[in-house]
Amino acid sequence: MQIRNLVFSADLKALREALQANPECANEEFSLPDNPGLAHPLHRICDGVSGGFFPETTGLVLAKLFFEFGARLDTQREAGQDSPLTAACSLRCDQLALEYIKQGARIDHPGVHGGTALHWAAWCGRDVVVEQLVKLQPNINQLCIDFKSTPLLWAVHGHCVGAKEKQHHQFRCAQLLLAQGADPTIPNIEGYRPAELIAKEETAWLALLQPLH
């Protein structure tokens, strides 16, 4: 409870003192009042950014403080449960995602819906994160669990279905994925290929996908 409150109040001085006294808390999962599931502090920091409790610059300082006291990115998580990295990608915390990648986070863990960090970064249009992930040579055509979809299809779906105010750079993500060998002919569980989700008036998208379709 104390660590949760210190994280969400972004009380860096008190948090440092608490971790100095109890460094094991750097890896102690905790829940939220509106989310009874347990998650690692590095995940909860992303929740704090997404929820508007503090800016991402503060979140990055908090994360580095936890790393200082031995926070581990890849504590045991089951498929379908977010790791700190998949949480950062799905919650649009670019700088935290990049820091977690830098710190050696596992990039192939299947989080919510069985989507990896690459799936979630592509769906959210976080091109700066996708650009770093593809450098680590992931399985560029890995299928998520629930929808049997590639990261490329997630990028297209995020563009087509994601709320307009949350759309970002899905087109650039698709370009990056295709440049690394993403196959636009792979359908999802419903049999739709990426180009088949695109409206006919979106000529730039169709030009990107159809020559390889």
Secondary structure, DSSP 4 states (H G I P E B T S, - for coil): -HHHHHHHHT-HHHHHHHHHH-GGGGG--EEETTEEEEE-HHHHHHHHHHTTSS-HHHHHHHHHHHHHTT--TT----TTS--HHHHHHHTT-HHHHHHHHHTT--S----GGG--HHHHHHHHT-HHHHHHHHHT---TTPPPTTT---HHHHHHHHHHHS-GGG--SHHHHHHHHHHTT--TT---TTS--GGGGS-TT-HHHHHHHGGG-
